[in-house]
Amino acid sequence: MRVGLDFGTTNSSLACWRPPELALTRFHTAAGDTESFRSLLYFEKPASGARLRAYAGPAAIEHYLEAETKGRLIQSLKSFLTSRGLRSTEIFGQQALIEDLIARIVRPMREEAEKQFGASIKSVVAGRPVHYVGAESEEDNAYATERLRVALTKAGFEQIEFELEPVAAAYHYQSTLDHEELIMVGDFGGGTSDFSLLRVGGAETQLLGNEGVGLAGDALDAKIVRHVVSPALGSGTMLRSFDKILPVPIWVYAKLERWHHLSMLRSRETMQMLETTRRQALEGDRIEALLHLIKEDLGYRLHQSVQRAKVDLSKATETTFRYYDGIADIETKITRGEFEGWIAEELAAIEGCVDRLLQGAGIAPSAVDAVFLTGGTSFVPAVQRIFSSRFGQGRIRSGNEFTSVARGLALRAAQ
């Protein structure tokens, strides 16, 4: 049996073509079954001499939230695939390769699919972005894809093919057509935004061009952290060192913007530096709140609040950001206009990517029959305006925003 796997920065999904229909693997959570598998791991803090124990996906979230003594929560592994300097990370004194960590996420997905579909699964068509996060050349993209291949092999797959994620989304969209169209596909993940121009619905799918940029939902979340969360935790405040007034170290807050980097701040050296900063700070209570957030590894809870605010601003012109943990308590209003100002640089990068694709393919916006947008960031009104202003709102299409890539990969696998 061949399946389609969308291993995402934030969420993953796995689909299979089972004539006469396509089926998605469902995963159990405390809140009910879901077709999306969170791309994260949770390692319990082991007792002395005990074996390191890990959980993946929904189980990882549940164990993390239930734990009184927090272990190590790891997410966004896909974002590190281009990094030649980050081959592994230390987890409670043990080194773990990035490829092995990804395999720990994908293996239970494959095993659950085998249970549900009643067949051994050794062959997969896996998605990959046009440009990985951090890629500066095609060599970087090839390096990241090979690392992903190694990870999927470790997860139990023996035959592995790759397909570009926006092309996979086009396969899904094409399955809904009974005629030929020239389409643009925009696939927005957690770490990358990818775009393709294709002619679909005819005898064969014709790829006319690809473009991508290494930013998406995570980059938008980071701006909420920068403008709302970090100031409440001491960013921009001052400390007294001997007879000088100096700013608190800013690099810590850059880590805070990528919540999966938060655990990296729990090193002995960083914690000692922050304790010193707290004693010297003119607003020590804010640094104390930052220390609490890091010590208790509360990045996931903070990230949930950030995402709620972003989702709210896709539905309304104003929301109240709320985060409470007893020490770090933040509540502030955000308007959609403020948010759009914060993400102006990211919006410009996406606009430039879309325009380069059209220009490179020599295709005018008026020639495009439909624009299919998928992924959570496609709901952001300012992102939607990039496409409606070029193509017209009437040509914008959507559907199965969180699973369309996996669906398309499964259709591709069935060929």
C-alpha positions in Angstrom: 0.0 0.0 0.0 1.3 3.5 -1.0 0.4 6.5 1.1 0.8 10.3 1.0 2.6 11.9 3.9 2.5 15.6 4.6 5.1 16.1 7.3 4.6 19.7 8.4 6.4 22.2 10.6 3.4 22.4 12.9 0.9 19.6 11.8 1.3 16.4 9.8 -1.2 14.2 8.1 -1.2 10.9 6.2 -3.7 9.8 3.5 -4.3 6.7 1.4 -6.3 6.2 -1.8 -8.7 3.3 -1.1 -11.0 3.0 -4.2 -13.6 4.4 -4.5 -12.5 7.1 -2.1 -9.6 8.7 -0.4 -9.1 8.1 3.3 -7.2 10.1 5.9 -5.6 8.5 9.0 -7.4 9.5 12.1 -5.6 10.0 15.4 -7.2 9.8 18.9 -7.1 12.8 21.3 -8.8 13.5 24.5 -11.1 16.0 22.6 -11.9 13.4 19.9 -10.4 12.0 16.7 -8.5 14.3 14.4 -6.9 14.1 10.9 -4.0 16.3 11.9 -1.1 15.0 14.0 0.9 17.7 15.8 4.5 17.5 14.7 6.0 17.5 18.1 7.6 15.3 20.8 7.6 15.3 24.5 10.3 13.7 26.6 9.5 13.0 30.2 12.2 14.0 32.7 13.6 10.6 33.6 14.3 9.5 37.2 18.0 8.6 37.9 19.0 5.7 35.8 15.6 5.4 34.1 15.1 5.0 30.3 14.3 8.1 28.4 10.6 8.0 27.4 9.0 10.0 24.6 5.5 10.7 23.2 4.6 12.0 19.8 1.7 14.1 18.5 -1.5 14.4 20.5 -0.1 12.1 23.2 2.9 14.4 23.6 0.6 17.4 24.3 -1.5 15.5 26.8 1.5 14.2 28.8 3.2 17.7 28.7 0.1 19.4 30.0 -0.4 16.8 32.7 3.2 16.7 34.0 3.9 18.5 37.2 7.6 18.5 36.5 8.0 19.5 32.9 10.2 17.5 30.6 11.4 18.6 27.1 8.9 19.6 24.4 10.3 19.7 20.9 8.5 21.0 17.8 9.2 22.5 14.3 12.0 20.0 13.5 11.4 20.5 9.8 12.7 24.1 10.2 16.1 22.7 11.2 16.7 20.4 8.2 18.8 22.9 6.2 21.1 23.5 9.2 24.5 21.8 8.7 25.5 23.0 12.2 22.6 21.4 14.0 22.9 17.7 13.5 21.6 16.7 17.0 20.3 18.1 20.3 20.8 17.1 23.9 17.9 15.6 25.7 18.5 15.0 29.4 22.2 14.2 28.8 21.6 12.1 25.7 22.3 13.3 22.1 19.5 12.7 19.6 19.9 13.2 15.8 17.3 15.5 14.2 16.5 12.6 11.8 15.8 10.2 14.7 13.5 12.8 16.3 11.5 13.2 13.1 11.3 9.4 12.8 9.8 9.3 16.3 7.0 11.5 15.0 6.3 9.8 11.7 6.6 6.2 12.9 3.4 6.2 15.1 1.6 7.9 12.2 2.6 5.0 9.9 1.7 2.4 12.5 -1.7 3.9 13.2 -2.4 4.0 9.4 -1.5 0.3 9.2 -4.0 -0.5 11.9 -6.8 1.5 10.3 -6.1 0.4 6.7 -5.3 -3.2 7.6 -2.1 -3.4 5.5 1.6 -3.0 5.8 2.8 0.4 4.6 6.3 0.6 3.3 5.9 3.0 0.4 5.3 6.7 0.6 5.0 9.9 -1.5 6.1 12.6 0.9 5.7 16.3 0.5 8.5 18.8 0.5 8.5 22.6 0.3 9.8 24.5 -2.7 12.3 26.2 -0.4 13.0 24.9 3.1 13.3 27.3 6.0 16.9 28.7 5.9 17.6 27.5 2.4 19.8 29.8 0.4 20.5 27.5 -2.6 19.3 24.4 -4.3 22.1 22.6 -2.5 20.5 23.5 0.8 17.1 22.2 -0.4 18.7 19.0 -1.6 20.5 18.6 1.7 17.3 19.1 3.7 15.4 16.6 1.4 18.1 14.0 1.9 17.9 14.4 5.7 14.1 14.0 5.5 14.6 10.8 3.4 16.9 9.4 6.1 14.3 10.2 8.8 11.5 8.5 6.8 13.6 5.5 6.3 14.2 5.3 10.1 10.4 5.6 10.5 10.0 2.3 8.6 9.4 3.4 5.0 11.4 1.5 2.3 10.3 3.2 -0.9 10.2 7.0 -0.7 9.4 9.6 -3.4 9.0 13.3 -2.9 6.6 15.8 -4.4 6.5 19.5 -4.0 3.8 20.5 -1.5 2.0 23.0 -3.7 2.0 20.5 -6.6 0.4 18.0 -4.2 -2.3 20.5 -3.3 -2.9 20.9 -7.1 -3.6 17.2 -7.4 -6.2 17.5 -4.7 -7.8 20.5 -6.4 -7.7 18.9 -9.8 -9.7 15.9 -8.4 -12.7 18.4 -8.0 -12.6 19.5 -11.7 -14.3 18.3 -14.9 -12.5 20.7 -17.2 -9.0 22.2 -17.8 -7.8 25.2 -15.8 -4.6 27.3 -15.4 -4.3 27.6 -11.6 -2.0 29.1 -9.0 -1.6 27.1 -5.8 -0.6 28.8 -2.5 0.5 26.4 0.2 1.0 28.1 3.6 2.6 26.0 6.3 4.1 26.8 9.7 7.6 27.6 8.3 7.3 28.0 4.5 5.0 29.6 1.9 5.1 27.9 -1.5 3.5 28.7 -4.8 3.1 26.9 -8.1 1.5 27.6 -11.5 0.0 24.5 -13.1 -2.3 23.6 -16.0 -4.6 20.9 -14.6 -7.8 19.0 -15.5 -6.5 17.8 -18.9 -4.8 14.6 -20.0 -1.8 15.4 -17.8 -0.8 17.9 -15.2 1.6 20.5 -16.5 3.9 22.4 -14.0 4.7 25.9 -15.3 6.7 27.3 -12.4 7.5 27.2 -8.7 8.5 29.8 -6.1 8.7 29.7 -2.3 9.8 31.7 0.7 11.0 30.4 4.1 8.3 32.1 6.2 4.7 31.5 7.0 2.5 31.1 10.2 5.4 30.9 12.6 6.8 34.2 11.4 3.4 35.9 11.9 3.1 34.5 15.4 6.6 35.8 16.2 5.4 39.4 15.5 2.7 39.0 18.2 5.3 37.8 20.6 7.7 40.7 19.7 5.1 43.4 20.1 2.8 42.1 22.9 4.5 39.3 24.9 8.2 40.3 25.0 7.6 43.9 26.4 5.5 42.4 29.2 8.5 40.1 30.0 11.1 42.8 30.1 12.1 43.5 26.5 13.1 47.1 26.1 13.5 47.7 29.8 16.8 48.7 31.6 19.1 47.3 34.2 21.7 48.9 36.5 25.2 47.6 36.2 27.6 49.4 38.6 27.1 53.0 37.7 25.7 52.4 34.2 22.1 52.1 33.0 22.0 49.4 30.2 19.3 47.6 28.2 18.4 44.1 29.2 19.9 41.5 26.8 17.8 41.4 23.7 18.9 38.1 22.2 16.8 36.2 24.8 13.6 37.7 23.3 14.6 36.6 19.8 14.5 33.0 21.1 11.2 33.7 22.7 9.7 34.5 19.3 10.2 30.9 18.2 8.5 29.1 21.1 10.2 25.8 20.2 13.5 27.5 20.9 12.4 28.3 24.5 13.8 25.1 25.9 17.2 26.2 24.6 17.2 29.0 27.1 17.2 26.5 30.0 20.9 26.1 29.9 22.8 26.7 33.2 24.7 29.7 31.7 21.6 31.4 30.4 19.6 30.9 33.6 22.5 32.3 35.6 22.7 35.3 33.3 18.9 35.9 33.7 19.1 35.6 37.5 21.7 38.3 37.5 19.7 40.4 35.1 16.6 40.1 37.4 18.6 41.4 40.4 19.9 44.3 38.3 16.7 45.1 36.4 14.8 48.3 37.1 11.6 46.2 36.5 12.7 42.9 38.0 9.1 41.6 38.1 9.1 41.3 34.3 12.3 39.4 34.2 11.0 37.2 37.0 8.0 36.4 34.8 10.3 35.5 31.9 12.4 33.2 34.2 9.2 31.5 35.3 8.1 30.9 31.7 11.5 29.4 30.8 11.9 27.3 34.0 8.4 25.8 33.6 8.8 25.4 29.8 5.5 27.1 29.2 6.2 27.9 25.5 3.4 25.7 24.3 0.8 27.4 26.5 2.1 30.8 25.3 2.0 29.7 21.7 -1.7 28.7 22.1 -2.5 32.2 23.3 -0.6 33.7 20.4 -2.4 31.5 17.9 -5.8 32.2 19.4 -5.2 36.0 18.9 -4.1 35.5 15.3 -7.2 33.4 14.5 -9.4 35.9 16.2 -7.9 38.7 14.1 -8.8 36.7 11.0 -12.5 36.9 12.0 -12.7 40.2 13.7 -11.0 43.6 13.6 -10.0 43.6 17.2 -9.2 41.0 19.9 -7.8 40.8 23.4 -4.6 38.8 23.8 -4.7 36.8 27.1 -2.0 34.7 28.7 -2.0 33.8 32.4 0.2 31.4 34.3 0.1 33.0 37.8 3.3 35.0 37.4 3.5 36.0 33.7 0.0 37.5 33.3 -0.6 39.4 30.0 -3.8 41.0 28.8 -3.9 43.6 26.0 -6.0 44.6 23.0 -4.7 44.1 19.5 -6.4 45.5 16.4 -6.2 43.9 13.0 -4.6 47.1 11.7 -1.8 46.9 14.3 -1.2 43.2 13.4 -1.0 44.0 9.7 1.5 46.7 10.4 3.7 44.3 12.4 3.7 41.7 9.6 4.2 44.2 6.7 7.7 42.8 5.9 6.4 39.2 5.7 3.4 40.3 3.5 5.9 42.0 1.2 8.0 38.9 0.9 4.9 36.8 0.0 3.8 39.4 -2.5 7.3 39.4 -4.1 7.3 35.6 -4.3 3.9 35.6 -6.1 5.0 38.3 -8.6 8.3 36.5 -9.3 6.4 33.3 -10.1 4.1 35.1 -12.6 6.9 37.0 -14.2 9.2 34.0 -14.5 6.4 32.0 -16.1 5.4 34.9 -18.4 1.8 34.6 -17.3 -0.4 37.6 -16.6 -2.7 37.4 -13.5 -5.7 37.7 -15.9 -4.8 34.4 -17.5 -5.1 32.5 -14.3 -8.4 30.7 -14.0 -8.3 30.0 -10.3 -6.1 30.4 -7.2 -6.3 27.6 -4.7 -5.1 28.6 -1.2 -4.4 26.0 1.5 -2.9 26.1 5.0 -3.8 28.1 8.1 -2.1 31.3 7.1 -4.4 31.5 4.0 -7.2 32.7 6.4 -5.3 35.9 7.4 -7.2 38.7 5.6 -4.0 40.6 4.6 -2.7 37.4 3.0 -6.0 36.9 1.1 -5.8 40.5 -0.2 -2.5 39.7 -1.9 -4.4 37.3 -4.2 -7.8 39.1 -4.4 -6.0 42.3 -5.5 -4.2 40.5 -8.3 -6.7 37.8 -9.4 -10.1 39.0 -8.1 -12.0 37.5 -5.2 -14.2 35.5 -7.5 -11.2 33.3 -8.6 -10.1 32.4 -5.0 -10.7 28.8 -4.0 -10.1 26.9 -0.8 -11.1 23.7 1.0 -9.6 21.1 3.3 -7.0 23.7 4.2 -5.2 21.5 6.7 -5.2 18.2 4.8 -5.3 19.1 1.1 -1.5 18.4 0.6 -1.8 14.9 2.2 -4.9 14.2 0.0 -3.0 15.3 -3.1 0.1 13.2 -2.2 -2.2 10.1 -1.8 -3.6 10.7 -5.2 -0.1 11.1 -6.6 0.9 7.8 -4.8 -2.0 6.0 -6.4 -0.8 6.8 -9.9 
